[in-house]
Amino acid sequence: MDTKLFARIGAGAFVAIALTMSVLQLREERPEPLPEVFTVFEPDGDPLPAQLRACAAMGELALSSSDCRAAWAEKRRRFLGQEGEASTPASDPAAQVSDAPAPPSQPQPEKGL
């Protein structure tokens, strides 16, 4: 027999199989996608997250707010896993910086070079 005939039969069989597989794939029912689950954090009586959000919304004004500084200190205490109300010692440089007045928001002109 002729080789062209075998090639045509092979190509026809390939096309027939490809069409059959495509039709079978289209006939299958697709599974319903699972609904997305959204996790919403709802604090259970803890005012700290709300206070931190309020401080974040204040911007630079939060630096001079004693309430915001107290909320940040509590967040640090919880994050670091420290127990109780540990106050900072007087020799701690961080405590001295927090008592210092906030720097002005506008840059000061440089004095002679």
Biopython code that builds the backbone (N, CA, C, O; Angstrom):
import numpy as np
from Bio.PDB.StructureBuilder import StructureBuilder

atoms = [
    (1, "MET", "N", (0.815, -1.187, 0.000)),
    (1, "MET", "CA", (0.000, 0.000, 0.000)),
    (1, "MET", "C", (0.857, 1.249, 0.000)),
    (1, "MET", "O", (2.060, 1.232, 0.259)),
    (2, "ASP", "N", (0.183, 2.302, -0.298)),
    (2, "ASP", "CA", (0.849, 3.592, -0.426)),
    (2, "ASP", "C", (1.059, 4.218, 0.961)),
    (2, "ASP", "O", (0.178, 4.120, 1.815)),
    (3, "THR", "N", (2.206, 4.855, 1.195)),
    (3, "THR", "CA", (2.501, 5.489, 2.492)),
    (3, "THR", "C", (1.648, 6.732, 2.728)),
    (3, "THR", "O", (1.376, 7.104, 3.869)),
    (4, "LYS", "N", (1.229, 7.369, 1.635)),
    (4, "LYS", "CA", (0.360, 8.544, 1.792)),
    (4, "LYS", "C", (-0.979, 8.129, 2.396)),
    (4, "LYS", "O", (-1.570, 8.877, 3.176)),
    (5, "LEU", "N", (-1.450, 6.951, 2.040)),
    (5, "LEU", "CA", (-2.719, 6.473, 2.568)),
    (5, "LEU", "C", (-2.607, 6.245, 4.076)),
    (5, "LEU", "O", (-3.516, 6.609, 4.822)),
    (6, "PHE", "N", (-1.496, 5.645, 4.537)),
    (6, "PHE", "CA", (-1.291, 5.436, 5.971)),
    (6, "PHE", "C", (-1.186, 6.778, 6.705)),
    (6, "PHE", "O", (-1.695, 6.916, 7.818)),
    (7, "ALA", "N", (-0.551, 7.733, 6.106)),
    (7, "ALA", "CA", (-0.416, 9.056, 6.722)),
    (7, "ALA", "C", (-1.780, 9.722, 6.842)),
    (7, "ALA", "O", (-2.069, 10.342, 7.866)),
    (8, "ARG", "N", (-2.613, 9.612, 5.836)),
    (8, "ARG", "CA", (-3.951, 10.202, 5.869)),
    (8, "ARG", "C", (-4.821, 9.500, 6.913)),
    (8, "ARG", "O", (-5.568, 10.150, 7.644)),
    (9, "ILE", "N", (-4.719, 8.172, 6.977)),
    (9, "ILE", "CA", (-5.504, 7.433, 7.970)),
    (9, "ILE", "C", (-5.040, 7.831, 9.387)),
    (9, "ILE", "O", (-5.874, 8.035, 10.269)),
    (10, "GLY", "N", (-3.729, 7.943, 9.610)),
    (10, "GLY", "CA", (-3.194, 8.350, 10.911)),
    (10, "GLY", "C", (-3.630, 9.759, 11.288)),
    (10, "GLY", "O", (-4.002, 10.013, 12.433)),
    (11, "ALA", "N", (-3.585, 10.682, 10.317)),
    (11, "ALA", "CA", (-4.004, 12.061, 10.588)),
    (11, "ALA", "C", (-5.491, 12.114, 10.897)),
    (11, "ALA", "O", (-5.912, 12.834, 11.803)),
    (12, "GLY", "N", (-6.304, 11.347, 10.140)),
    (12, "GLY", "CA", (-7.750, 11.308, 10.382)),
    (12, "GLY", "C", (-8.061, 10.735, 11.753)),
    (12, "GLY", "O", (-8.939, 11.236, 12.456)),
    (13, "ALA", "N", (-7.330, 9.666, 12.141)),
    (13, "ALA", "CA", (-7.546, 9.060, 13.458)),
    (13, "ALA", "C", (-7.156, 10.047, 14.560)),
    (13, "ALA", "O", (-7.843, 10.145, 15.577)),
    (14, "PHE", "N", (-6.067, 10.770, 14.362)),
    (14, "PHE", "CA", (-5.629, 11.761, 15.349)),
    (14, "PHE", "C", (-6.677, 12.854, 15.520)),
    (14, "PHE", "O", (-7.001, 13.232, 16.646)),
    (15, "VAL", "N", (-7.205, 13.358, 14.419)),
    (15, "VAL", "CA", (-8.221, 14.415, 14.473)),
    (15, "VAL", "C", (-9.482, 13.879, 15.143)),
    (15, "VAL", "O", (-10.093, 14.573, 15.955)),
    (16, "ALA", "N", (-9.881, 12.637, 14.806)),
    (16, "ALA", "CA", (-11.081, 12.054, 15.400)),
    (16, "ALA", "C", (-10.914, 11.902, 16.912)),
    (16, "ALA", "O", (-11.842, 12.197, 17.665)),
    (17, "ILE", "N", (-9.754, 11.450, 17.362)),
    (17, "ILE", "CA", (-9.511, 11.298, 18.796)),
    (17, "ILE", "C", (-9.495, 12.653, 19.489)),
    (17, "ILE", "O", (-10.042, 12.795, 20.582)),
    (18, "ALA", "N", (-8.876, 13.644, 18.868)),
    (18, "ALA", "CA", (-8.826, 14.987, 19.459)),
    (18, "ALA", "C", (-10.226, 15.579, 19.585)),
    (18, "ALA", "O", (-10.551, 16.174, 20.612)),
    (19, "LEU", "N", (-11.052, 15.425, 18.565)),
    (19, "LEU", "CA", (-12.427, 15.932, 18.632)),
    (19, "LEU", "C", (-13.225, 15.207, 19.703)),
    (19, "LEU", "O", (-13.970, 15.837, 20.454)),
    (20, "THR", "N", (-13.079, 13.889, 19.782)),
    (20, "THR", "CA", (-13.805, 13.118, 20.784)),
    (20, "THR", "C", (-13.417, 13.555, 22.189)),
    (20, "THR", "O", (-14.289, 13.730, 23.040)),
    (21, "MET", "N", (-12.144, 13.732, 22.445)),
    (21, "MET", "CA", (-11.689, 14.164, 23.766)),
    (21, "MET", "C", (-12.192, 15.568, 24.099)),
    (21, "MET", "O", (-12.553, 15.841, 25.244)),
    (22, "SER", "N", (-12.219, 16.448, 23.115)),
    (22, "SER", "CA", (-12.711, 17.819, 23.342)),
    (22, "SER", "C", (-14.190, 17.814, 23.693)),
    (22, "SER", "O", (-14.619, 18.526, 24.601)),
    (23, "VAL", "N", (-14.975, 17.007, 22.971)),
    (23, "VAL", "CA", (-16.410, 16.938, 23.242)),
    (23, "VAL", "C", (-16.659, 16.354, 24.632)),
    (23, "VAL", "O", (-17.519, 16.848, 25.362)),
    (24, "LEU", "N", (-15.924, 15.316, 25.006)),
    (24, "LEU", "CA", (-16.088, 14.727, 26.332)),
    (24, "LEU", "C", (-15.715, 15.711, 27.431)),
    (24, "LEU", "O", (-16.362, 15.762, 28.477)),
    (25, "GLN", "N", (-14.685, 16.478, 27.190)),
    (25, "GLN", "CA", (-14.253, 17.472, 28.177)),
    (25, "GLN", "C", (-15.306, 18.555, 28.348)),
    (25, "GLN", "O", (-15.543, 19.007, 29.468)),
    (26, "LEU", "N", (-15.939, 18.977, 27.269)),
    (26, "LEU", "CA", (-16.960, 20.022, 27.345)),
    (26, "LEU", "C", (-18.237, 19.527, 28.002)),
    (26, "LEU", "O", (-18.967, 20.321, 28.596)),
    (27, "ARG", "N", (-18.522, 18.242, 27.910)),
    (27, "ARG", "CA", (-19.760, 17.695, 28.460)),
    (27, "ARG", "C", (-19.686, 17.518, 29.971)),
    (27, "ARG", "O", (-20.725, 17.465, 30.628)),
    (28, "GLU", "N", (-18.484, 17.426, 30.542)),
    (28, "GLU", "CA", (-18.352, 17.237, 31.984)),
    (28, "GLU", "C", (-18.835, 18.484, 32.721)),
    (28, "GLU", "O", (-18.586, 19.614, 32.300)),
    (29, "GLU", "N", (-19.526, 18.251, 33.821)),
    (29, "GLU", "CA", (-19.986, 19.378, 34.621)),
    (29, "GLU", "C", (-18.832, 19.876, 35.481)),
    (29, "GLU", "O", (-18.093, 19.094, 36.080)),
    (30, "ARG", "N", (-18.701, 21.158, 35.523)),
    (30, "ARG", "CA", (-17.639, 21.747, 36.320)),
    (30, "ARG", "C", (-18.082, 21.817, 37.773)),
    (30, "ARG", "O", (-19.238, 22.130, 38.055)),
    (31, "PRO", "N", (-17.183, 21.532, 38.687)),
    (31, "PRO", "CA", (-17.561, 21.625, 40.107)),
    (31, "PRO", "C", (-17.766, 23.087, 40.500)),
    (31, "PRO", "O", (-17.113, 23.991, 39.979)),
    (32, "GLU", "N", (-18.686, 23.286, 41.430)),
    (32, "GLU", "CA", (-18.944, 24.641, 41.910)),
    (32, "GLU", "C", (-17.719, 25.141, 42.665)),
    (32, "GLU", "O", (-17.177, 24.415, 43.499)),
    (33, "PRO", "N", (-17.274, 26.355, 42.394)),
    (33, "PRO", "CA", (-16.121, 26.876, 43.144)),
    (33, "PRO", "C", (-16.508, 27.118, 44.598)),
    (33, "PRO", "O", (-17.631, 27.520, 44.902)),
    (34, "LEU", "N", (-15.565, 26.867, 45.476)),
    (34, "LEU", "CA", (-15.819, 27.100, 46.891)),
    (34, "LEU", "C", (-15.908, 28.599, 47.157)),
    (34, "LEU", "O", (-15.121, 29.372, 46.612)),
    (35, "PRO", "N", (-16.850, 29.009, 47.982)),
    (35, "PRO", "CA", (-16.943, 30.448, 48.278)),
    (35, "PRO", "C", (-15.718, 30.908, 49.043)),
    (35, "PRO", "O", (-15.157, 30.165, 49.848)),
    (36, "GLU", "N", (-15.311, 32.136, 48.785)),
    (36, "GLU", "CA", (-14.162, 32.697, 49.488)),
    (36, "GLU", "C", (-14.535, 32.971, 50.935)),
    (36, "GLU", "O", (-15.644, 33.413, 51.236)),
    (37, "VAL", "N", (-13.605, 32.705, 51.809)),
    (37, "VAL", "CA", (-13.831, 32.933, 53.223)),
    (37, "VAL", "C", (-13.041, 34.175, 53.629)),
    (37, "VAL", "O", (-11.820, 34.226, 53.483)),
    (38, "PHE", "N", (-13.744, 35.155, 54.131)),
    (38, "PHE", "CA", (-13.104, 36.382, 54.584)),
    (38, "PHE", "C", (-13.042, 36.349, 56.104)),
    (38, "PHE", "O", (-14.049, 36.126, 56.776)),
    (39, "THR", "N", (-11.861, 36.572, 56.627)),
    (39, "THR", "CA", (-11.682, 36.616, 58.067)),
    (39, "THR", "C", (-11.644, 38.077, 58.494)),
    (39, "THR", "O", (-10.782, 38.843, 58.063)),
    (40, "VAL", "N", (-12.574, 38.443, 59.330)),
    (40, "VAL", "CA", (-12.653, 39.812, 59.818)),
    (40, "VAL", "C", (-12.272, 39.799, 61.289)),
    (40, "VAL", "O", (-12.850, 39.061, 62.087)),
    (41, "PHE", "N", (-11.302, 40.619, 61.634)),
    (41, "PHE", "CA", (-10.865, 40.695, 63.021)),
    (41, "PHE", "C", (-11.838, 41.557, 63.804)),
    (41, "PHE", "O", (-12.020, 42.739, 63.510)),
    (42, "GLU", "N", (-12.452, 40.957, 64.792)),
    (42, "GLU", "CA", (-13.348, 41.696, 65.672)),
    (42, "GLU", "C", (-12.794, 41.600, 67.085)),
    (42, "GLU", "O", (-12.818, 40.527, 67.689)),
    (43, "PRO", "N", (-12.302, 42.692, 67.610)),
    (43, "PRO", "CA", (-11.746, 42.625, 68.959)),
    (43, "PRO", "C", (-12.852, 42.323, 69.960)),
    (43, "PRO", "O", (-13.961, 42.848, 69.856)),
    (44, "ASP", "N", (-12.541, 41.483, 70.916)),
    (44, "ASP", "CA", (-13.524, 41.113, 71.924)),
    (44, "ASP", "C", (-13.284, 41.906, 73.203)),
    (44, "ASP", "O", (-12.765, 41.386, 74.190)),
    (45, "GLY", "N", (-13.668, 43.157, 73.163)),
    (45, "GLY", "CA", (-13.541, 44.006, 74.337)),
    (45, "GLY", "C", (-12.174, 44.652, 74.485)),
    (45, "GLY", "O", (-11.951, 45.374, 75.456)),
    (46, "ASP", "N", (-11.255, 44.421, 73.562)),
    (46, "ASP", "CA", (-9.923, 45.003, 73.657)),
    (46, "ASP", "C", (-9.903, 46.318, 72.878)),
    (46, "ASP", "O", (-10.031, 46.294, 71.654)),
    (47, "PRO", "N", (-9.747, 47.464, 73.545)),
    (47, "PRO", "CA", (-9.772, 48.747, 72.847)),
    (47, "PRO", "C", (-8.456, 49.091, 72.144)),
    (47, "PRO", "O", (-8.393, 50.084, 71.419)),
    (48, "LEU", "N", (-7.403, 48.289, 72.346)),
    (48, "LEU", "CA", (-6.089, 48.639, 71.800)),
    (48, "LEU", "C", (-6.082, 48.714, 70.272)),
    (48, "LEU", "O", (-5.546, 49.688, 69.743)),
    (49, "PRO", "N", (-6.645, 47.746, 69.521)),
    (49, "PRO", "CA", (-6.612, 47.869, 68.054)),
    (49, "PRO", "C", (-7.316, 49.122, 67.540)),
    (49, "PRO", "O", (-6.847, 49.757, 66.595)),
    (50, "ALA", "N", (-8.433, 49.477, 68.157)),
    (50, "ALA", "CA", (-9.141, 50.687, 67.733)),
    (50, "ALA", "C", (-8.300, 51.927, 68.029)),
    (50, "ALA", "O", (-8.253, 52.857, 67.223)),
    (51, "GLN", "N", (-7.642, 51.939, 69.176)),
    (51, "GLN", "CA", (-6.783, 53.078, 69.528)),
    (51, "GLN", "C", (-5.610, 53.190, 68.557)),
    (51, "GLN", "O", (-5.245, 54.293, 68.150)),
    (52, "LEU", "N", (-5.013, 52.047, 68.181)),
    (52, "LEU", "CA", (-3.883, 52.079, 67.245)),
    (52, "LEU", "C", (-4.323, 52.559, 65.865)),
    (52, "LEU", "O", (-3.587, 53.282, 65.195)),
    (53, "ARG", "N", (-5.520, 52.160, 65.438)),
    (53, "ARG", "CA", (-6.033, 52.649, 64.147)),
    (53, "ARG", "C", (-6.267, 54.153, 64.196)),
    (53, "ARG", "O", (-5.961, 54.865, 63.239)),
    (54, "ALA", "N", (-6.813, 54.638, 65.316)),
    (54, "ALA", "CA", (-7.043, 56.078, 65.463)),
    (54, "ALA", "C", (-5.725, 56.836, 65.441)),
    (54, "ALA", "O", (-5.635, 57.907, 64.841)),
    (55, "CYS", "N", (-4.693, 56.285, 66.094)),
    (55, "CYS", "CA", (-3.380, 56.941, 66.094)),
    (55, "CYS", "C", (-2.773, 56.941, 64.697)),
    (55, "CYS", "O", (-2.136, 57.916, 64.296)),
    (56, "ALA", "N", (-2.964, 55.862, 63.958)),
    (56, "ALA", "CA", (-2.446, 55.810, 62.592)),
    (56, "ALA", "C", (-3.141, 56.839, 61.714)),
    (56, "ALA", "O", (-2.517, 57.410, 60.820)),
    (57, "ALA", "N", (-4.423, 57.084, 61.956)),
    (57, "ALA", "CA", (-5.166, 58.065, 61.166)),
    (57, "ALA", "C", (-4.756, 59.499, 61.513)),
    (57, "ALA", "O", (-4.928, 60.406, 60.698)),
    (58, "MET", "N", (-4.217, 59.704, 62.714)),
    (58, "MET", "CA", (-3.829, 61.049, 63.135)),
    (58, "MET", "C", (-2.579, 61.553, 62.419)),
    (58, "MET", "O", (-2.387, 62.762, 62.289)),
    (59, "GLY", "N", (-1.747, 60.660, 61.964)),
    (59, "GLY", "CA", (-0.521, 61.071, 61.283)),
    (59, "GLY", "C", (0.515, 61.575, 62.269)),
    (59, "GLY", "O", (0.743, 60.956, 63.309)),
    (60, "GLU", "N", (1.148, 62.703, 61.944)),
    (60, "GLU", "CA", (2.219, 63.254, 62.789)),
    (60, "GLU", "C", (1.713, 63.752, 64.137)),
    (60, "GLU", "O", (2.480, 63.822, 65.097)),
    (61, "LEU", "N", (0.449, 64.095, 64.219)),
    (61, "LEU", "CA", (-0.091, 64.568, 65.497)),
    (61, "LEU", "C", (-0.041, 63.481, 66.566)),
    (61, "LEU", "O", (-0.037, 63.780, 67.760)),
    (62, "ALA", "N", (-0.003, 62.232, 66.144)),
    (62, "ALA", "CA", (0.040, 61.122, 67.098)),
    (62, "ALA", "C", (1.347, 61.109, 67.877)),
    (62, "ALA", "O", (1.396, 60.574, 68.984)),
    (63, "LEU", "N", (2.414, 61.692, 67.317)),
    (63, "LEU", "CA", (3.701, 61.711, 68.017)),
    (63, "LEU", "C", (3.636, 62.496, 69.313)),
    (63, "LEU", "O", (4.350, 62.181, 70.264)),
    (64, "SER", "N", (2.793, 63.510, 69.363)),
    (64, "SER", "CA", (2.710, 64.334, 70.562)),
    (64, "SER", "C", (1.562, 63.909, 71.482)),
    (64, "SER", "O", (1.371, 64.506, 72.542)),
    (65, "SER", "N", (0.807, 62.901, 71.096)),
    (65, "SER", "CA", (-0.326, 62.448, 71.905)),
    (65, "SER", "C", (0.136, 61.418, 72.931)),
    (65, "SER", "O", (0.738, 60.403, 72.581)),
    (66, "SER", "N", (-0.157, 61.697, 74.210)),
    (66, "SER", "CA", (0.242, 60.747, 75.257)),
    (66, "SER", "C", (-0.572, 59.459, 75.164)),
    (66, "SER", "O", (-0.074, 58.389, 75.515)),
    (67, "ASP", "N", (-1.812, 59.549, 74.696)),
    (67, "ASP", "CA", (-2.633, 58.345, 74.533)),
    (67, "ASP", "C", (-2.021, 57.416, 73.488)),
    (67, "ASP", "O", (-1.979, 56.201, 73.684)),
    (68, "CYS", "N", (-1.551, 57.976, 72.390)),
    (68, "CYS", "CA", (-0.947, 57.159, 71.331)),
    (68, "CYS", "C", (0.365, 56.540, 71.811)),
    (68, "CYS", "O", (0.652, 55.377, 71.524)),
    (69, "ARG", "N", (1.154, 57.318, 72.536)),
    (69, "ARG", "CA", (2.405, 56.761, 73.053)),
    (69, "ARG", "C", (2.134, 55.615, 74.027)),
    (69, "ARG", "O", (2.863, 54.624, 74.041)),
    (70, "ALA", "N", (1.092, 55.751, 74.835)),
    (70, "ALA", "CA", (0.734, 54.678, 75.775)),
    (70, "ALA", "C", (0.236, 53.444, 75.010)),
    (70, "ALA", "O", (0.550, 52.315, 75.387)),
    (71, "ALA", "N", (-0.533, 53.655, 73.942)),
    (71, "ALA", "CA", (-1.032, 52.530, 73.145)),
    (71, "ALA", "C", (0.122, 51.810, 72.454)),
    (71, "ALA", "O", (0.133, 50.581, 72.385)),
    (72, "TRP", "N", (1.092, 52.564, 71.943)),
    (72, "TRP", "CA", (2.252, 51.951, 71.285)),
    (72, "TRP", "C", (3.094, 51.170, 72.298)),
    (72, "TRP", "O", (3.606, 50.093, 71.992)),
    (73, "ALA", "N", (3.230, 51.720, 73.497)),
    (73, "ALA", "CA", (4.001, 51.024, 74.533)),
    (73, "ALA", "C", (3.313, 49.714, 74.913)),
    (73, "ALA", "O", (3.980, 48.699, 75.116)),
    (74, "GLU", "N", (1.990, 49.731, 75.010)),
    (74, "GLU", "CA", (1.251, 48.506, 75.319)),
    (74, "GLU", "C", (1.377, 47.480, 74.191)),
    (74, "GLU", "O", (1.509, 46.283, 74.445)),
    (75, "LYS", "N", (1.336, 47.955, 72.949)),
    (75, "LYS", "CA", (1.501, 47.047, 71.803)),
    (75, "LYS", "C", (2.896, 46.415, 71.818)),
    (75, "LYS", "O", (3.036, 45.216, 71.578)),
    (76, "ARG", "N", (3.919, 47.213, 72.097)),
    (76, "ARG", "CA", (5.283, 46.673, 72.202)),
    (76, "ARG", "C", (5.377, 45.656, 73.330)),
    (76, "ARG", "O", (5.999, 44.605, 73.172)),
    (77, "ARG", "N", (4.761, 45.967, 74.467)),
    (77, "ARG", "CA", (4.810, 45.067, 75.606)),
    (77, "ARG", "C", (4.168, 43.723, 75.260)),
    (77, "ARG", "O", (4.703, 42.668, 75.602)),
    (78, "ARG", "N", (3.021, 43.767, 74.581)),
    (78, "ARG", "CA", (2.351, 42.528, 74.182)),
    (78, "ARG", "C", (3.160, 41.775, 73.131)),
    (78, "ARG", "O", (3.273, 40.551, 73.189)),
    (79, "PHE", "N", (3.719, 42.501, 72.180)),
    (79, "PHE", "CA", (4.481, 41.864, 71.110)),
    (79, "PHE", "C", (5.720, 41.158, 71.647)),
    (79, "PHE", "O", (6.038, 40.043, 71.234)),
    (80, "LEU", "N", (6.408, 41.810, 72.563)),
    (80, "LEU", "CA", (7.629, 41.252, 73.120)),
    (80, "LEU", "C", (7.348, 40.214, 74.202)),
    (80, "LEU", "O", (8.269, 39.542, 74.667)),
    (81, "GLY", "N", (6.087, 40.076, 74.606)),
    (81, "GLY", "CA", (5.730, 39.052, 75.577)),
    (81, "GLY", "C", (6.131, 39.380, 76.992)),
    (81, "GLY", "O", (6.333, 38.477, 77.803)),
    (82, "GLN", "N", (6.249, 40.644, 77.302)),
    (82, "GLN", "CA", (6.620, 41.037, 78.656)),
    (82, "GLN", "C", (5.384, 40.948, 79.542)),
    (82, "GLN", "O", (4.285, 41.319, 79.128)),
    (83, "GLU", "N", (5.570, 40.459, 80.753)),
    (83, "GLU", "CA", (4.469, 40.303, 81.691)),
    (83, "GLU", "C", (4.306, 41.559, 82.536)),
    (83, "GLU", "O", (5.292, 42.202, 82.894)),
    (84, "GLY", "N", (3.074, 41.906, 82.851)),
    (84, "GLY", "CA", (2.786, 42.997, 83.770)),
    (84, "GLY", "C", (3.085, 44.373, 83.193)),
    (84, "GLY", "O", (3.414, 44.527, 82.016)),
    (85, "GLU", "N", (2.960, 45.348, 84.050)),
    (85, "GLU", "CA", (3.210, 46.743, 83.684)),
    (85, "GLU", "C", (4.659, 47.083, 83.989)),
    (85, "GLU", "O", (4.948, 47.673, 85.030)),
    (86, "ALA", "N", (5.560, 46.726, 83.114)),
    (86, "ALA", "CA", (6.978, 47.026, 83.316)),
    (86, "ALA", "C", (7.241, 48.448, 82.845)),
    (86, "ALA", "O", (7.120, 48.750, 81.658)),
    (87, "SER", "N", (7.603, 49.320, 83.784)),
    (87, "SER", "CA", (7.912, 50.700, 83.405)),
    (87, "SER", "C", (9.374, 50.793, 83.015)),
    (87, "SER", "O", (10.197, 49.990, 83.454)),
    (88, "THR", "N", (9.690, 51.777, 82.190)),
    (88, "THR", "CA", (11.071, 51.939, 81.745)),
    (88, "THR", "C", (11.860, 52.653, 82.824)),
    (88, "THR", "O", (11.355, 53.606, 83.418)),
    (89, "PRO", "N", (13.086, 52.219, 83.096)),
    (89, "PRO", "CA", (13.908, 52.888, 84.114)),
    (89, "PRO", "C", (14.289, 54.299, 83.667)),
    (89, "PRO", "O", (14.279, 54.606, 82.475)),
    (90, "ALA", "N", (14.619, 55.137, 84.618)),
    (90, "ALA", "CA", (14.937, 56.531, 84.316)),
    (90, "ALA", "C", (16.223, 56.651, 83.504)),
    (90, "ALA", "O", (16.402, 57.634, 82.785)),
    (91, "SER", "N", (17.117, 55.675, 83.602)),
    (91, "SER", "CA", (18.372, 55.753, 82.868)),
    (91, "SER", "C", (18.219, 55.291, 81.417)),
    (91, "SER", "O", (19.175, 55.356, 80.643)),
    (92, "ASP", "N", (17.028, 54.826, 81.045)),
    (92, "ASP", "CA", (16.791, 54.348, 79.684)),
    (92, "ASP", "C", (16.735, 55.544, 78.728)),
    (92, "ASP", "O", (15.945, 56.460, 78.953)),
    (93, "PRO", "N", (17.563, 55.560, 77.657)),
    (93, "PRO", "CA", (17.541, 56.693, 76.729)),
    (93, "PRO", "C", (16.214, 56.838, 76.010)),
    (93, "PRO", "O", (15.836, 57.949, 75.640)),
    (94, "ALA", "N", (15.495, 55.739, 75.803)),
    (94, "ALA", "CA", (14.214, 55.828, 75.115)),
    (94, "ALA", "C", (13.208, 56.603, 75.948)),
    (94, "ALA", "O", (12.369, 57.316, 75.399)),
    (95, "ALA", "N", (13.284, 56.470, 77.279)),
    (95, "ALA", "CA", (12.369, 57.196, 78.153)),
    (95, "ALA", "C", (12.669, 58.689, 78.111)),
    (95, "ALA", "O", (11.752, 59.508, 78.165)),
    (96, "GLN", "N", (13.950, 59.048, 78.014)),
    (96, "GLN", "CA", (14.311, 60.450, 77.961)),
    (96, "GLN", "C", (13.890, 61.078, 76.643)),
    (96, "GLN", "O", (13.528, 62.254, 76.609)),
    (97, "VAL", "N", (13.932, 60.315, 75.560)),
    (97, "VAL", "CA", (13.546, 60.851, 74.253)),
    (97, "VAL", "C", (12.056, 61.123, 74.214)),
    (97, "VAL", "O", (11.627, 62.110, 73.616)),
    (98, "SER", "N", (11.248, 60.260, 74.848)),
    (98, "SER", "CA", (9.804, 60.442, 74.791)),
    (98, "SER", "C", (9.356, 61.674, 75.573)),
    (98, "SER", "O", (8.310, 62.246, 75.267)),
    (99, "ASP", "N", (10.138, 62.099, 76.590)),
    (99, "ASP", "CA", (9.790, 63.285, 77.356)),
    (99, "ASP", "C", (10.208, 64.578, 76.647)),
    (99, "ASP", "O", (9.734, 65.659, 76.995)),
    (100, "ALA", "N", (11.083, 64.466, 75.670)),
    (100, "ALA", "CA", (11.563, 65.650, 74.961)),
    (100, "ALA", "C", (10.457, 66.190, 74.063)),
    (100, "ALA", "O", (9.634, 65.418, 73.571)),
    (101, "PRO", "N", (10.423, 67.504, 73.840)),
    (101, "PRO", "CA", (9.390, 68.061, 72.956)),
    (101, "PRO", "C", (9.591, 67.574, 71.528)),
    (101, "PRO", "O", (10.708, 67.285, 71.099)),
    (102, "ALA", "N", (8.488, 67.493, 70.811)),
    (102, "ALA", "CA", (8.538, 67.029, 69.424)),
    (102, "ALA", "C", (9.238, 68.070, 68.558)),
    (102, "ALA", "O", (9.054, 69.266, 68.783)),
    (103, "PRO", "N", (10.042, 67.651, 67.568)),
    (103, "PRO", "CA", (10.721, 68.619, 66.701)),
    (103, "PRO", "C", (9.699, 69.359, 65.831)),
    (103, "PRO", "O", (8.636, 68.823, 65.518)),
    (104, "PRO", "N", (10.033, 70.585, 65.449)),
    (104, "PRO", "CA", (9.095, 71.339, 64.610)),
    (104, "PRO", "C", (8.917, 70.652, 63.262)),
    (104, "PRO", "O", (9.828, 70.007, 62.744)),
    (105, "SER", "N", (7.716, 70.809, 62.710)),
    (105, "SER", "CA", (7.423, 70.120, 61.454)),
    (105, "SER", "C", (8.035, 70.817, 60.240)),
    (105, "SER", "O", (8.162, 70.207, 59.178)),
    (106, "GLN", "N", (8.418, 72.100, 60.388)),
    (106, "GLN", "CA", (9.035, 72.806, 59.274)),
    (106, "GLN", "C", (10.558, 72.835, 59.467)),
    (106, "GLN", "O", (11.041, 73.069, 60.575)),
    (107, "PRO", "N", (11.307, 72.597, 58.391)),
    (107, "PRO", "CA", (12.783, 72.608, 58.535)),
    (107, "PRO", "C", (13.269, 74.003, 58.886)),
    (107, "PRO", "O", (12.729, 75.008, 58.426)),
    (108, "GLN", "N", (14.308, 74.035, 59.718)),
    (108, "GLN", "CA", (14.912, 75.291, 60.136)),
    (108, "GLN", "C", (16.032, 75.663, 59.162)),
    (108, "GLN", "O", (16.739, 74.783, 58.671)),
    (109, "PRO", "N", (16.199, 76.954, 58.877)),
    (109, "PRO", "CA", (17.289, 77.347, 57.975)),
    (109, "PRO", "C", (18.644, 77.119, 58.644)),
    (109, "PRO", "O", (18.803, 77.308, 59.849)),
    (110, "GLU", "N", (19.607, 76.710, 57.833)),
    (110, "GLU", "CA", (20.955, 76.454, 58.355)),
    (110, "GLU", "C", (21.657, 77.777, 58.631)),
    (110, "GLU", "O", (21.451, 78.768, 57.931)),
    (111, "LYS", "N", (22.479, 77.770, 59.653)),
    (111, "LYS", "CA", (23.242, 78.969, 60.003)),
    (111, "LYS", "C", (24.623, 78.820, 59.431)),
    (111, "LYS", "O", (25.248, 77.774, 59.607)),
    (112, "GLY", "N", (25.118, 79.818, 58.758)),
    (112, "GLY", "CA", (26.416, 79.930, 58.103)),
    (112, "GLY", "C", (27.289, 78.694, 58.069)),
    (112, "GLY", "O", (27.356, 77.948, 59.046)),
    (113, "LEU", "N", (27.934, 78.483, 56.991)),
    (113, "LEU", "CA", (28.858, 77.359, 56.852)),
    (113, "LEU", "C", (30.268, 77.807, 56.992)),
    (113, "LEU", "O", (31.186, 76.991, 56.903)),
]
sb = StructureBuilder()
sb.init_structure("model")
sb.init_model(0)
sb.init_chain("A")
sb.init_seg("    ")
for serial, (resi, resn, name, xyz) in enumerate(atoms, 1):
    if name == "N":
        sb.init_residue(resn, " ", resi, " ")
    sb.init_atom(name, np.array(xyz, "f"), 0.0, 1.0, " ", f" {name:<3s}", serial, name[0])
structure = sb.get_structure()
